[in-house]
Amino acid sequence: MHLPPPGPDTGDRELPLSSPGRAGGSRGRGRLVAVVAGVVVLLAVGGTVGALVLGRESTDPGQSTGAAAGGTAGPPPADLKLRDDAATITVTWSDPSNGSVPFMVAGGRTGRALGVMATVDPGQTSFTVNGLNTEVDYCFTVLAVYSTNAFATSGQVCTDRVRPSPSG
């Protein structure tokens, strides 16, 4: 088999995929690993909080749920309310800690598992959820996070959207 001699370099060569764009590739890979690890941690925390929220048998707003291993929580968020603007819902509550603890807002479709939607800074007492289905009801609860193993959960509030009666 005879190959022709190499001609002048015209710049029309194919480069391997791992060449120029991969400079710093290990740095990009490290960043990807860090992002994936962060997502896994968030999902684990969200699942734990969701399980705790779903494990509640009462939706009494005054009932406080302490946490694992004897953690003593302070009072739960109170006066939980929502403003339903169809595709946007704003959840508000009163802060029992006077601005000293963060909150987690959990929510989801009525009748389904609630999931953590946001962590809210201490002192903030509202959270707005956008992009919701206007034909579906949603429920929300708020957790005051006193420490990693001590928190208090508010009761639930749910939308009660009027649906057109089926015509027949």
MODELLER restraints for C-alpha pairs under 7 A, 6 or more apart:
rsr = mdl.restraints
at = mdl.atoms
rsr.add(forms.Gaussian(group=physical.xy_distance, feature=features.Distance(at['CA:46:A'], at['CA:115:A']), mean=6.35, stdev=0.5))
rsr.add(forms.Gaussian(group=physical.xy_distance, feature=features.Distance(at['CA:46:A'], at['CA:116:A']), mean=5.34, stdev=0.5))
rsr.add(forms.Gaussian(group=physical.xy_distance, feature=features.Distance(at['CA:50:A'], at['CA:114:A']), mean=5.80, stdev=0.5))
rsr.add(forms.Gaussian(group=physical.xy_distance, feature=features.Distance(at['CA:50:A'], at['CA:115:A']), mean=5.33, stdev=0.5))
rsr.add(forms.Gaussian(group=physical.xy_distance, feature=features.Distance(at['CA:50:A'], at['CA:116:A']), mean=6.67, stdev=0.5))
rsr.add(forms.Gaussian(group=physical.xy_distance, feature=features.Distance(at['CA:54:A'], at['CA:113:A']), mean=6.68, stdev=0.5))
rsr.add(forms.Gaussian(group=physical.xy_distance, feature=features.Distance(at['CA:54:A'], at['CA:114:A']), mean=6.96, stdev=0.5))
rsr.add(forms.Gaussian(group=physical.xy_distance, feature=features.Distance(at['CA:59:A'], at['CA:155:A']), mean=4.40, stdev=0.5))
rsr.add(forms.Gaussian(group=physical.xy_distance, feature=features.Distance(at['CA:59:A'], at['CA:156:A']), mean=5.67, stdev=0.5))
rsr.add(forms.Gaussian(group=physical.xy_distance, feature=features.Distance(at['CA:60:A'], at['CA:155:A']), mean=5.19, stdev=0.5))
rsr.add(forms.Gaussian(group=physical.xy_distance, feature=features.Distance(at['CA:61:A'], at['CA:78:A']), mean=6.38, stdev=0.5))
rsr.add(forms.Gaussian(group=physical.xy_distance, feature=features.Distance(at['CA:61:A'], at['CA:154:A']), mean=5.13, stdev=0.5))
rsr.add(forms.Gaussian(group=physical.xy_distance, feature=features.Distance(at['CA:61:A'], at['CA:155:A']), mean=3.92, stdev=0.5))
rsr.add(forms.Gaussian(group=physical.xy_distance, feature=features.Distance(at['CA:62:A'], at['CA:76:A']), mean=6.96, stdev=0.5))
rsr.add(forms.Gaussian(group=physical.xy_distance, feature=features.Distance(at['CA:64:A'], at['CA:75:A']), mean=6.14, stdev=0.5))
rsr.add(forms.Gaussian(group=physical.xy_distance, feature=features.Distance(at['CA:64:A'], at['CA:76:A']), mean=5.45, stdev=0.5))
rsr.add(forms.Gaussian(group=physical.xy_distance, feature=features.Distance(at['CA:64:A'], at['CA:152:A']), mean=5.00, stdev=0.5))
rsr.add(forms.Gaussian(group=physical.xy_distance, feature=features.Distance(at['CA:64:A'], at['CA:153:A']), mean=5.79, stdev=0.5))
rsr.add(forms.Gaussian(group=physical.xy_distance, feature=features.Distance(at['CA:65:A'], at['CA:151:A']), mean=6.78, stdev=0.5))
rsr.add(forms.Gaussian(group=physical.xy_distance, feature=features.Distance(at['CA:65:A'], at['CA:152:A']), mean=4.89, stdev=0.5))
rsr.add(forms.Gaussian(group=physical.xy_distance, feature=features.Distance(at['CA:65:A'], at['CA:153:A']), mean=5.72, stdev=0.5))
rsr.add(forms.Gaussian(group=physical.xy_distance, feature=features.Distance(at['CA:66:A'], at['CA:72:A']), mean=5.64, stdev=0.5))
rsr.add(forms.Gaussian(group=physical.xy_distance, feature=features.Distance(at['CA:66:A'], at['CA:73:A']), mean=5.09, stdev=0.5))
rsr.add(forms.Gaussian(group=physical.xy_distance, feature=features.Distance(at['CA:66:A'], at['CA:150:A']), mean=5.78, stdev=0.5))
rsr.add(forms.Gaussian(group=physical.xy_distance, feature=features.Distance(at['CA:66:A'], at['CA:151:A']), mean=5.72, stdev=0.5))
rsr.add(forms.Gaussian(group=physical.xy_distance, feature=features.Distance(at['CA:66:A'], at['CA:152:A']), mean=5.90, stdev=0.5))
rsr.add(forms.Gaussian(group=physical.xy_distance, feature=features.Distance(at['CA:67:A'], at['CA:149:A']), mean=5.32, stdev=0.5))
rsr.add(forms.Gaussian(group=physical.xy_distance, feature=features.Distance(at['CA:67:A'], at['CA:150:A']), mean=4.79, stdev=0.5))
rsr.add(forms.Gaussian(group=physical.xy_distance, feature=features.Distance(at['CA:67:A'], at['CA:151:A']), mean=6.03, stdev=0.5))
rsr.add(forms.Gaussian(group=physical.xy_distance, feature=features.Distance(at['CA:68:A'], at['CA:149:A']), mean=5.84, stdev=0.5))
rsr.add(forms.Gaussian(group=physical.xy_distance, feature=features.Distance(at['CA:71:A'], at['CA:149:A']), mean=5.68, stdev=0.5))
rsr.add(forms.Gaussian(group=physical.xy_distance, feature=features.Distance(at['CA:71:A'], at['CA:150:A']), mean=4.82, stdev=0.5))
rsr.add(forms.Gaussian(group=physical.xy_distance, feature=features.Distance(at['CA:72:A'], at['CA:150:A']), mean=5.65, stdev=0.5))
rsr.add(forms.Gaussian(group=physical.xy_distance, feature=features.Distance(at['CA:73:A'], at['CA:146:A']), mean=6.18, stdev=0.5))
rsr.add(forms.Gaussian(group=physical.xy_distance, feature=features.Distance(at['CA:73:A'], at['CA:150:A']), mean=4.75, stdev=0.5))
rsr.add(forms.Gaussian(group=physical.xy_distance, feature=features.Distance(at['CA:73:A'], at['CA:151:A']), mean=4.95, stdev=0.5))
rsr.add(forms.Gaussian(group=physical.xy_distance, feature=features.Distance(at['CA:73:A'], at['CA:152:A']), mean=5.77, stdev=0.5))
rsr.add(forms.Gaussian(group=physical.xy_distance, feature=features.Distance(at['CA:74:A'], at['CA:146:A']), mean=6.93, stdev=0.5))
rsr.add(forms.Gaussian(group=physical.xy_distance, feature=features.Distance(at['CA:74:A'], at['CA:152:A']), mean=6.48, stdev=0.5))
rsr.add(forms.Gaussian(group=physical.xy_distance, feature=features.Distance(at['CA:75:A'], at['CA:96:A']), mean=6.03, stdev=0.5))
rsr.add(forms.Gaussian(group=physical.xy_distance, feature=features.Distance(at['CA:75:A'], at['CA:152:A']), mean=6.13, stdev=0.5))
rsr.add(forms.Gaussian(group=physical.xy_distance, feature=features.Distance(at['CA:76:A'], at['CA:96:A']), mean=6.56, stdev=0.5))
rsr.add(forms.Gaussian(group=physical.xy_distance, feature=features.Distance(at['CA:76:A'], at['CA:143:A']), mean=6.92, stdev=0.5))
rsr.add(forms.Gaussian(group=physical.xy_distance, feature=features.Distance(at['CA:76:A'], at['CA:144:A']), mean=6.07, stdev=0.5))
rsr.add(forms.Gaussian(group=physical.xy_distance, feature=features.Distance(at['CA:76:A'], at['CA:152:A']), mean=4.49, stdev=0.5))
rsr.add(forms.Gaussian(group=physical.xy_distance, feature=features.Distance(at['CA:76:A'], at['CA:153:A']), mean=5.25, stdev=0.5))
rsr.add(forms.Gaussian(group=physical.xy_distance, feature=features.Distance(at['CA:76:A'], at['CA:154:A']), mean=5.27, stdev=0.5))
rsr.add(forms.Gaussian(group=physical.xy_distance, feature=features.Distance(at['CA:77:A'], at['CA:93:A']), mean=6.14, stdev=0.5))
rsr.add(forms.Gaussian(group=physical.xy_distance, feature=features.Distance(at['CA:77:A'], at['CA:94:A']), mean=5.69, stdev=0.5))
rsr.add(forms.Gaussian(group=physical.xy_distance, feature=features.Distance(at['CA:77:A'], at['CA:95:A']), mean=5.59, stdev=0.5))
rsr.add(forms.Gaussian(group=physical.xy_distance, feature=features.Distance(at['CA:77:A'], at['CA:96:A']), mean=5.73, stdev=0.5))
rsr.add(forms.Gaussian(group=physical.xy_distance, feature=features.Distance(at['CA:77:A'], at['CA:142:A']), mean=6.68, stdev=0.5))
rsr.add(forms.Gaussian(group=physical.xy_distance, feature=features.Distance(at['CA:77:A'], at['CA:143:A']), mean=6.88, stdev=0.5))
rsr.add(forms.Gaussian(group=physical.xy_distance, feature=features.Distance(at['CA:77:A'], at['CA:144:A']), mean=6.29, stdev=0.5))
rsr.add(forms.Gaussian(group=physical.xy_distance, feature=features.Distance(at['CA:77:A'], at['CA:153:A']), mean=6.83, stdev=0.5))
rsr.add(forms.Gaussian(group=physical.xy_distance, feature=features.Distance(at['CA:77:A'], at['CA:154:A']), mean=5.24, stdev=0.5))
rsr.add(forms.Gaussian(group=physical.xy_distance, feature=features.Distance(at['CA:78:A'], at['CA:93:A']), mean=5.75, stdev=0.5))
rsr.add(forms.Gaussian(group=physical.xy_distance, feature=features.Distance(at['CA:78:A'], at['CA:94:A']), mean=5.19, stdev=0.5))
rsr.add(forms.Gaussian(group=physical.xy_distance, feature=features.Distance(at['CA:78:A'], at['CA:154:A']), mean=6.31, stdev=0.5))
rsr.add(forms.Gaussian(group=physical.xy_distance, feature=features.Distance(at['CA:79:A'], at['CA:93:A']), mean=5.22, stdev=0.5))
rsr.add(forms.Gaussian(group=physical.xy_distance, feature=features.Distance(at['CA:79:A'], at['CA:94:A']), mean=5.78, stdev=0.5))
rsr.add(forms.Gaussian(group=physical.xy_distance, feature=features.Distance(at['CA:80:A'], at['CA:92:A']), mean=5.75, stdev=0.5))
rsr.add(forms.Gaussian(group=physical.xy_distance, feature=features.Distance(at['CA:80:A'], at['CA:93:A']), mean=4.43, stdev=0.5))
rsr.add(forms.Gaussian(group=physical.xy_distance, feature=features.Distance(at['CA:80:A'], at['CA:157:A']), mean=6.84, stdev=0.5))
rsr.add(forms.Gaussian(group=physical.xy_distance, feature=features.Distance(at['CA:81:A'], at['CA:91:A']), mean=5.80, stdev=0.5))
rsr.add(forms.Gaussian(group=physical.xy_distance, feature=features.Distance(at['CA:81:A'], at['CA:92:A']), mean=5.30, stdev=0.5))
rsr.add(forms.Gaussian(group=physical.xy_distance, feature=features.Distance(at['CA:81:A'], at['CA:93:A']), mean=6.36, stdev=0.5))
rsr.add(forms.Gaussian(group=physical.xy_distance, feature=features.Distance(at['CA:81:A'], at['CA:157:A']), mean=6.54, stdev=0.5))
rsr.add(forms.Gaussian(group=physical.xy_distance, feature=features.Distance(at['CA:82:A'], at['CA:89:A']), mean=6.59, stdev=0.5))
rsr.add(forms.Gaussian(group=physical.xy_distance, feature=features.Distance(at['CA:82:A'], at['CA:90:A']), mean=5.46, stdev=0.5))
rsr.add(forms.Gaussian(group=physical.xy_distance, feature=features.Distance(at['CA:82:A'], at['CA:91:A']), mean=4.40, stdev=0.5))
rsr.add(forms.Gaussian(group=physical.xy_distance, feature=features.Distance(at['CA:82:A'], at['CA:92:A']), mean=6.12, stdev=0.5))
rsr.add(forms.Gaussian(group=physical.xy_distance, feature=features.Distance(at['CA:83:A'], at['CA:89:A']), mean=5.57, stdev=0.5))
rsr.add(forms.Gaussian(group=physical.xy_distance, feature=features.Distance(at['CA:83:A'], at['CA:90:A']), mean=5.13, stdev=0.5))
rsr.add(forms.Gaussian(group=physical.xy_distance, feature=features.Distance(at['CA:83:A'], at['CA:91:A']), mean=6.58, stdev=0.5))
rsr.add(forms.Gaussian(group=physical.xy_distance, feature=features.Distance(at['CA:84:A'], at['CA:90:A']), mean=6.76, stdev=0.5))
rsr.add(forms.Gaussian(group=physical.xy_distance, feature=features.Distance(at['CA:86:A'], at['CA:134:A']), mean=5.01, stdev=0.5))
rsr.add(forms.Gaussian(group=physical.xy_distance, feature=features.Distance(at['CA:87:A'], at['CA:130:A']), mean=6.12, stdev=0.5))
rsr.add(forms.Gaussian(group=physical.xy_distance, feature=features.Distance(at['CA:87:A'], at['CA:131:A']), mean=5.27, stdev=0.5))
rsr.add(forms.Gaussian(group=physical.xy_distance, feature=features.Distance(at['CA:87:A'], at['CA:132:A']), mean=4.43, stdev=0.5))
rsr.add(forms.Gaussian(group=physical.xy_distance, feature=features.Distance(at['CA:87:A'], at['CA:133:A']), mean=5.92, stdev=0.5))
rsr.add(forms.Gaussian(group=physical.xy_distance, feature=features.Distance(at['CA:87:A'], at['CA:134:A']), mean=5.31, stdev=0.5))
rsr.add(forms.Gaussian(group=physical.xy_distance, feature=features.Distance(at['CA:88:A'], at['CA:128:A']), mean=6.86, stdev=0.5))
rsr.add(forms.Gaussian(group=physical.xy_distance, feature=features.Distance(at['CA:88:A'], at['CA:129:A']), mean=5.57, stdev=0.5))
rsr.add(forms.Gaussian(group=physical.xy_distance, feature=features.Distance(at['CA:88:A'], at['CA:130:A']), mean=4.51, stdev=0.5))
rsr.add(forms.Gaussian(group=physical.xy_distance, feature=features.Distance(at['CA:88:A'], at['CA:131:A']), mean=6.25, stdev=0.5))
rsr.add(forms.Gaussian(group=physical.xy_distance, feature=features.Distance(at['CA:88:A'], at['CA:132:A']), mean=6.14, stdev=0.5))
rsr.add(forms.Gaussian(group=physical.xy_distance, feature=features.Distance(at['CA:89:A'], at['CA:128:A']), mean=5.66, stdev=0.5))
rsr.add(forms.Gaussian(group=physical.xy_distance, feature=features.Distance(at['CA:89:A'], at['CA:129:A']), mean=5.28, stdev=0.5))
rsr.add(forms.Gaussian(group=physical.xy_distance, feature=features.Distance(at['CA:89:A'], at['CA:130:A']), mean=6.73, stdev=0.5))
rsr.add(forms.Gaussian(group=physical.xy_distance, feature=features.Distance(at['CA:90:A'], at['CA:126:A']), mean=6.77, stdev=0.5))
rsr.add(forms.Gaussian(group=physical.xy_distance, feature=features.Distance(at['CA:90:A'], at['CA:127:A']), mean=5.62, stdev=0.5))
rsr.add(forms.Gaussian(group=physical.xy_distance, feature=features.Distance(at['CA:90:A'], at['CA:128:A']), mean=4.15, stdev=0.5))
rsr.add(forms.Gaussian(group=physical.xy_distance, feature=features.Distance(at['CA:90:A'], at['CA:129:A']), mean=6.25, stdev=0.5))
rsr.add(forms.Gaussian(group=physical.xy_distance, feature=features.Distance(at['CA:91:A'], at['CA:126:A']), mean=5.46, stdev=0.5))
rsr.add(forms.Gaussian(group=physical.xy_distance, feature=features.Distance(at['CA:91:A'], at['CA:127:A']), mean=5.32, stdev=0.5))
rsr.add(forms.Gaussian(group=physical.xy_distance, feature=features.Distance(at['CA:91:A'], at['CA:128:A']), mean=6.25, stdev=0.5))
rsr.add(forms.Gaussian(group=physical.xy_distance, feature=features.Distance(at['CA:92:A'], at['CA:125:A']), mean=5.63, stdev=0.5))
rsr.add(forms.Gaussian(group=physical.xy_distance, feature=features.Distance(at['CA:92:A'], at['CA:126:A']), mean=4.26, stdev=0.5))
rsr.add(forms.Gaussian(group=physical.xy_distance, feature=features.Distance(at['CA:92:A'], at['CA:127:A']), mean=6.65, stdev=0.5))
rsr.add(forms.Gaussian(group=physical.xy_distance, feature=features.Distance(at['CA:93:A'], at['CA:125:A']), mean=5.42, stdev=0.5))
rsr.add(forms.Gaussian(group=physical.xy_distance, feature=features.Distance(at['CA:93:A'], at['CA:126:A']), mean=6.49, stdev=0.5))
rsr.add(forms.Gaussian(group=physical.xy_distance, feature=features.Distance(at['CA:94:A'], at['CA:125:A']), mean=6.22, stdev=0.5))
rsr.add(forms.Gaussian(group=physical.xy_distance, feature=features.Distance(at['CA:95:A'], at['CA:123:A']), mean=6.90, stdev=0.5))
rsr.add(forms.Gaussian(group=physical.xy_distance, feature=features.Distance(at['CA:95:A'], at['CA:125:A']), mean=6.49, stdev=0.5))
rsr.add(forms.Gaussian(group=physical.xy_distance, feature=features.Distance(at['CA:98:A'], at['CA:123:A']), mean=6.77, stdev=0.5))
rsr.add(forms.Gaussian(group=physical.xy_distance, feature=features.Distance(at['CA:99:A'], at['CA:122:A']), mean=4.92, stdev=0.5))
rsr.add(forms.Gaussian(group=physical.xy_distance, feature=features.Distance(at['CA:99:A'], at['CA:123:A']), mean=3.79, stdev=0.5))
rsr.add(forms.Gaussian(group=physical.xy_distance, feature=features.Distance(at['CA:100:A'], at['CA:122:A']), mean=5.54, stdev=0.5))
rsr.add(forms.Gaussian(group=physical.xy_distance, feature=features.Distance(at['CA:100:A'], at['CA:123:A']), mean=6.80, stdev=0.5))
rsr.add(forms.Gaussian(group=physical.xy_distance, feature=features.Distance(at['CA:101:A'], at['CA:122:A']), mean=4.79, stdev=0.5))
rsr.add(forms.Gaussian(group=physical.xy_distance, feature=features.Distance(at['CA:101:A'], at['CA:144:A']), mean=6.51, stdev=0.5))
rsr.add(forms.Gaussian(group=physical.xy_distance, feature=features.Distance(at['CA:101:A'], at['CA:145:A']), mean=5.98, stdev=0.5))
rsr.add(forms.Gaussian(group=physical.xy_distance, feature=features.Distance(at['CA:101:A'], at['CA:146:A']), mean=5.88, stdev=0.5))
rsr.add(forms.Gaussian(group=physical.xy_distance, feature=features.Distance(at['CA:102:A'], at['CA:120:A']), mean=5.68, stdev=0.5))
rsr.add(forms.Gaussian(group=physical.xy_distance, feature=features.Distance(at['CA:102:A'], at['CA:121:A']), mean=4.80, stdev=0.5))
rsr.add(forms.Gaussian(group=physical.xy_distance, feature=features.Distance(at['CA:102:A'], at['CA:122:A']), mean=4.17, stdev=0.5))
rsr.add(forms.Gaussian(group=physical.xy_distance, feature=features.Distance(at['CA:102:A'], at['CA:144:A']), mean=6.19, stdev=0.5))
rsr.add(forms.Gaussian(group=physical.xy_distance, feature=features.Distance(at['CA:102:A'], at['CA:145:A']), mean=5.67, stdev=0.5))
rsr.add(forms.Gaussian(group=physical.xy_distance, feature=features.Distance(at['CA:103:A'], at['CA:119:A']), mean=5.69, stdev=0.5))
rsr.add(forms.Gaussian(group=physical.xy_distance, feature=features.Distance(at['CA:103:A'], at['CA:120:A']), mean=5.00, stdev=0.5))
rsr.add(forms.Gaussian(group=physical.xy_distance, feature=features.Distance(at['CA:103:A'], at['CA:121:A']), mean=6.60, stdev=0.5))
rsr.add(forms.Gaussian(group=physical.xy_distance, feature=features.Distance(at['CA:103:A'], at['CA:122:A']), mean=6.89, stdev=0.5))
rsr.add(forms.Gaussian(group=physical.xy_distance, feature=features.Distance(at['CA:103:A'], at['CA:142:A']), mean=6.60, stdev=0.5))
rsr.add(forms.Gaussian(group=physical.xy_distance, feature=features.Distance(at['CA:103:A'], at['CA:143:A']), mean=5.37, stdev=0.5))
rsr.add(forms.Gaussian(group=physical.xy_distance, feature=features.Distance(at['CA:103:A'], at['CA:144:A']), mean=4.64, stdev=0.5))
rsr.add(forms.Gaussian(group=physical.xy_distance, feature=features.Distance(at['CA:103:A'], at['CA:145:A']), mean=5.67, stdev=0.5))
rsr.add(forms.Gaussian(group=physical.xy_distance, feature=features.Distance(at['CA:104:A'], at['CA:116:A']), mean=6.66, stdev=0.5))
rsr.add(forms.Gaussian(group=physical.xy_distance, feature=features.Distance(at['CA:104:A'], at['CA:118:A']), mean=5.73, stdev=0.5))
rsr.add(forms.Gaussian(group=physical.xy_distance, feature=features.Distance(at['CA:104:A'], at['CA:119:A']), mean=4.42, stdev=0.5))
rsr.add(forms.Gaussian(group=physical.xy_distance, feature=features.Distance(at['CA:104:A'], at['CA:120:A']), mean=6.00, stdev=0.5))
rsr.add(forms.Gaussian(group=physical.xy_distance, feature=features.Distance(at['CA:104:A'], at['CA:142:A']), mean=5.70, stdev=0.5))
rsr.add(forms.Gaussian(group=physical.xy_distance, feature=features.Distance(at['CA:104:A'], at['CA:143:A']), mean=5.09, stdev=0.5))
rsr.add(forms.Gaussian(group=physical.xy_distance, feature=features.Distance(at['CA:104:A'], at['CA:144:A']), mean=6.74, stdev=0.5))
rsr.add(forms.Gaussian(group=physical.xy_distance, feature=features.Distance(at['CA:105:A'], at['CA:116:A']), mean=5.80, stdev=0.5))
rsr.add(forms.Gaussian(group=physical.xy_distance, feature=features.Distance(at['CA:105:A'], at['CA:117:A']), mean=5.66, stdev=0.5))
rsr.add(forms.Gaussian(group=physical.xy_distance, feature=features.Distance(at['CA:105:A'], at['CA:118:A']), mean=5.33, stdev=0.5))
rsr.add(forms.Gaussian(group=physical.xy_distance, feature=features.Distance(at['CA:105:A'], at['CA:119:A']), mean=6.37, stdev=0.5))
rsr.add(forms.Gaussian(group=physical.xy_distance, feature=features.Distance(at['CA:105:A'], at['CA:141:A']), mean=6.07, stdev=0.5))
rsr.add(forms.Gaussian(group=physical.xy_distance, feature=features.Distance(at['CA:105:A'], at['CA:142:A']), mean=4.63, stdev=0.5))
rsr.add(forms.Gaussian(group=physical.xy_distance, feature=features.Distance(at['CA:105:A'], at['CA:143:A']), mean=6.50, stdev=0.5))
rsr.add(forms.Gaussian(group=physical.xy_distance, feature=features.Distance(at['CA:106:A'], at['CA:114:A']), mean=5.79, stdev=0.5))
rsr.add(forms.Gaussian(group=physical.xy_distance, feature=features.Distance(at['CA:106:A'], at['CA:115:A']), mean=5.07, stdev=0.5))
rsr.add(forms.Gaussian(group=physical.xy_distance, feature=features.Distance(at['CA:106:A'], at['CA:116:A']), mean=4.09, stdev=0.5))
rsr.add(forms.Gaussian(group=physical.xy_distance, feature=features.Distance(at['CA:106:A'], at['CA:117:A']), mean=5.28, stdev=0.5))
rsr.add(forms.Gaussian(group=physical.xy_distance, feature=features.Distance(at['CA:106:A'], at['CA:140:A']), mean=5.63, stdev=0.5))
rsr.add(forms.Gaussian(group=physical.xy_distance, feature=features.Distance(at['CA:106:A'], at['CA:141:A']), mean=5.39, stdev=0.5))
rsr.add(forms.Gaussian(group=physical.xy_distance, feature=features.Distance(at['CA:106:A'], at['CA:142:A']), mean=6.19, stdev=0.5))
rsr.add(forms.Gaussian(group=physical.xy_distance, feature=features.Distance(at['CA:107:A'], at['CA:114:A']), mean=4.69, stdev=0.5))
rsr.add(forms.Gaussian(group=physical.xy_distance, feature=features.Distance(at['CA:107:A'], at['CA:115:A']), mean=5.48, stdev=0.5))
rsr.add(forms.Gaussian(group=physical.xy_distance, feature=features.Distance(at['CA:107:A'], at['CA:116:A']), mean=6.50, stdev=0.5))
rsr.add(forms.Gaussian(group=physical.xy_distance, feature=features.Distance(at['CA:107:A'], at['CA:117:A']), mean=6.51, stdev=0.5))
rsr.add(forms.Gaussian(group=physical.xy_distance, feature=features.Distance(at['CA:107:A'], at['CA:138:A']), mean=6.97, stdev=0.5))
rsr.add(forms.Gaussian(group=physical.xy_distance, feature=features.Distance(at['CA:107:A'], at['CA:139:A']), mean=5.47, stdev=0.5))
rsr.add(forms.Gaussian(group=physical.xy_distance, feature=features.Distance(at['CA:107:A'], at['CA:140:A']), mean=4.19, stdev=0.5))
rsr.add(forms.Gaussian(group=physical.xy_distance, feature=features.Distance(at['CA:107:A'], at['CA:141:A']), mean=6.38, stdev=0.5))
rsr.add(forms.Gaussian(group=physical.xy_distance, feature=features.Distance(at['CA:108:A'], at['CA:114:A']), mean=4.74, stdev=0.5))
rsr.add(forms.Gaussian(group=physical.xy_distance, feature=features.Distance(at['CA:108:A'], at['CA:115:A']), mean=6.32, stdev=0.5))
rsr.add(forms.Gaussian(group=physical.xy_distance, feature=features.Distance(at['CA:108:A'], at['CA:138:A']), mean=5.43, stdev=0.5))
rsr.add(forms.Gaussian(group=physical.xy_distance, feature=features.Distance(at['CA:108:A'], at['CA:139:A']), mean=5.67, stdev=0.5))
rsr.add(forms.Gaussian(group=physical.xy_distance, feature=features.Distance(at['CA:108:A'], at['CA:140:A']), mean=6.78, stdev=0.5))
rsr.add(forms.Gaussian(group=physical.xy_distance, feature=features.Distance(at['CA:109:A'], at['CA:136:A']), mean=6.96, stdev=0.5))
rsr.add(forms.Gaussian(group=physical.xy_distance, feature=features.Distance(at['CA:109:A'], at['CA:137:A']), mean=5.88, stdev=0.5))
rsr.add(forms.Gaussian(group=physical.xy_distance, feature=features.Distance(at['CA:109:A'], at['CA:138:A']), mean=4.29, stdev=0.5))
rsr.add(forms.Gaussian(group=physical.xy_distance, feature=features.Distance(at['CA:109:A'], at['CA:139:A']), mean=6.17, stdev=0.5))
rsr.add(forms.Gaussian(group=physical.xy_distance, feature=features.Distance(at['CA:110:A'], at['CA:137:A']), mean=5.58, stdev=0.5))
rsr.add(forms.Gaussian(group=physical.xy_distance, feature=features.Distance(at['CA:110:A'], at['CA:138:A']), mean=4.89, stdev=0.5))
rsr.add(forms.Gaussian(group=physical.xy_distance, feature=features.Distance(at['CA:110:A'], at['CA:139:A']), mean=5.51, stdev=0.5))
rsr.add(forms.Gaussian(group=physical.xy_distance, feature=features.Distance(at['CA:137:A'], at['CA:158:A']), mean=6.94, stdev=0.5))
rsr.add(forms.Gaussian(group=physical.xy_distance, feature=features.Distance(at['CA:137:A'], at['CA:159:A']), mean=5.22, stdev=0.5))
rsr.add(forms.Gaussian(group=physical.xy_distance, feature=features.Distance(at['CA:137:A'], at['CA:160:A']), mean=6.20, stdev=0.5))
rsr.add(forms.Gaussian(group=physical.xy_distance, feature=features.Distance(at['CA:137:A'], at['CA:161:A']), mean=6.31, stdev=0.5))
rsr.add(forms.Gaussian(group=physical.xy_distance, feature=features.Distance(at['CA:138:A'], at['CA:158:A']), mean=5.49, stdev=0.5))
rsr.add(forms.Gaussian(group=physical.xy_distance, feature=features.Distance(at['CA:138:A'], at['CA:159:A']), mean=5.50, stdev=0.5))
rsr.add(forms.Gaussian(group=physical.xy_distance, feature=features.Distance(at['CA:139:A'], at['CA:156:A']), mean=6.43, stdev=0.5))
rsr.add(forms.Gaussian(group=physical.xy_distance, feature=features.Distance(at['CA:139:A'], at['CA:157:A']), mean=5.52, stdev=0.5))
rsr.add(forms.Gaussian(group=physical.xy_distance, feature=features.Distance(at['CA:139:A'], at['CA:158:A']), mean=4.00, stdev=0.5))
rsr.add(forms.Gaussian(group=physical.xy_distance, feature=features.Distance(at['CA:139:A'], at['CA:159:A']), mean=6.48, stdev=0.5))
rsr.add(forms.Gaussian(group=physical.xy_distance, feature=features.Distance(at['CA:140:A'], at['CA:156:A']), mean=5.46, stdev=0.5))
rsr.add(forms.Gaussian(group=physical.xy_distance, feature=features.Distance(at['CA:140:A'], at['CA:157:A']), mean=5.45, stdev=0.5))
rsr.add(forms.Gaussian(group=physical.xy_distance, feature=features.Distance(at['CA:140:A'], at['CA:158:A']), mean=6.31, stdev=0.5))
rsr.add(forms.Gaussian(group=physical.xy_distance, feature=features.Distance(at['CA:141:A'], at['CA:154:A']), mean=5.83, stdev=0.5))
rsr.add(forms.Gaussian(group=physical.xy_distance, feature=features.Distance(at['CA:141:A'], at['CA:155:A']), mean=6.04, stdev=0.5))
rsr.add(forms.Gaussian(group=physical.xy_distance, feature=features.Distance(at['CA:141:A'], at['CA:156:A']), mean=4.78, stdev=0.5))
rsr.add(forms.Gaussian(group=physical.xy_distance, feature=features.Distance(at['CA:141:A'], at['CA:157:A']), mean=6.69, stdev=0.5))
rsr.add(forms.Gaussian(group=physical.xy_distance, feature=features.Distance(at['CA:142:A'], at['CA:153:A']), mean=5.90, stdev=0.5))
rsr.add(forms.Gaussian(group=physical.xy_distance, feature=features.Distance(at['CA:142:A'], at['CA:154:A']), mean=5.43, stdev=0.5))
rsr.add(forms.Gaussian(group=physical.xy_distance, feature=features.Distance(at['CA:143:A'], at['CA:151:A']), mean=6.49, stdev=0.5))
rsr.add(forms.Gaussian(group=physical.xy_distance, feature=features.Distance(at['CA:143:A'], at['CA:152:A']), mean=5.50, stdev=0.5))
rsr.add(forms.Gaussian(group=physical.xy_distance, feature=features.Distance(at['CA:143:A'], at['CA:153:A']), mean=4.36, stdev=0.5))
rsr.add(forms.Gaussian(group=physical.xy_distance, feature=features.Distance(at['CA:143:A'], at['CA:154:A']), mean=6.22, stdev=0.5))
rsr.add(forms.Gaussian(group=physical.xy_distance, feature=features.Distance(at['CA:144:A'], at['CA:151:A']), mean=5.45, stdev=0.5))
rsr.add(forms.Gaussian(group=physical.xy_distance, feature=features.Distance(at['CA:144:A'], at['CA:152:A']), mean=5.22, stdev=0.5))
rsr.add(forms.Gaussian(group=physical.xy_distance, feature=features.Distance(at['CA:144:A'], at['CA:153:A']), mean=6.44, stdev=0.5))
rsr.add(forms.Gaussian(group=physical.xy_distance, feature=features.Distance(at['CA:145:A'], at['CA:151:A']), mean=4.50, stdev=0.5))
rsr.add(forms.Gaussian(group=physical.xy_distance, feature=features.Distance(at['CA:145:A'], at['CA:152:A']), mean=6.79, stdev=0.5))
